[in-house]
Amino acid sequence: MTTAVFHVPTLKEARFPVQRTDNKQAHTSVLPPLESKNPSQLFNWRGKARDVWLAVLPPLLGLGLLIGVWAMVSVVTAGSIPTPLDTWTQAVTLFSDPFYRKGPNDQGVGWNVLMSLERVAVGFGLAAAVGIPAGFAIGRFDFLSRMFNPLISLLRPVSPLAWLPIGLLVFKGANPAAIWTIFICSIWPMVINTAVGVQRVPQDFMNVARVLNLSEWKIVTKILFPSVLPYMLTGVRLAVGTAWLVIVAAEMLTGGVGIGFWVWDEWNNLNVKNIIIAIFVIGIVGLALEYALIKLATAFTFEEVKS
């Protein structure tokens, strides 16, 4: 006599029916599993949104504050300072044709900016060609450091425009005099930062080079240059900023084509709108140069990764 066995379904089996495929029971859920959102993904999304918000909102508030103060000053001065809207309208007209030529002293703002950048490039290039090797030599040899440090301390605080008459006297021309002024003012940051970087190279590195009997060329290229590169790029960044500041003042005095001369010429014509536009152009170009050099310095600066 056989006894019948009845299977009583459990609560889980009653809620989720199963399909029988063979003699064995294969439990296959009919309903799809519920998908739950990952809290970490939601947190990351909120964090990214917060970073974007903080990156966009403060600059916009700062720009709005500047425009608001500008508008108030325009009202207080009874129109002596043009309003932001009038200046914007003039800027649209001005930049619709930035490369026109109507004579040697009447050229578009684009030509003036390019001429100023050309002078900065020549003067800065000459300063880098002289200043960086001089910084390596001064930082490497104690005798040269003691010899040139007093001279650098004496000449570095001299105002940039004080060198302009010397350039006019020696070179007999406005353009080379402006390049000379850029050269003499942008060389000091590169010399000083490069020399400081060389002096801060760990002594252990130099001891290893002495043990291996490395030549001076290999010491410079294999040990000093990689270690000094961040300091050198900082000096380059400071020198470019100084050069761009100096060229505007130098061109105001020397004349010719350039953004500084353009500002002075517009002042003689009492065109305040163009002067304000030139101020923004100078600031934007300087900001672009600074940003490009910061990215360059970041690309060549390596940080030690700690495990």
Secondary structure by P-SEA (a helix, b strand, c coil): cbbbbbbbbcaaaaabbbbbcccbbbbbbcccccccccaaaaaaaaaaaaaaaaaccaaaaaaaaaaaaaaaaaaaaccccccaaaaaaaaaaaacccccccccccccaaaaaaaaaaaaaaaaaaaaaccaaaaaaaaacaaaaaacaaaaaaccccccccaaaaaaaacccaaaaaaaaaaaaaaaaaaaaaaaaaaaccaaaaaaaaaacccaaaaaaccccccaaaaaaaaaaaaaaaaaaaaaaaaaccccccaaaaaaaaaaacaaaaaaaaaaaaaaaaaaaaaaaaaaaaaabbbbbcc
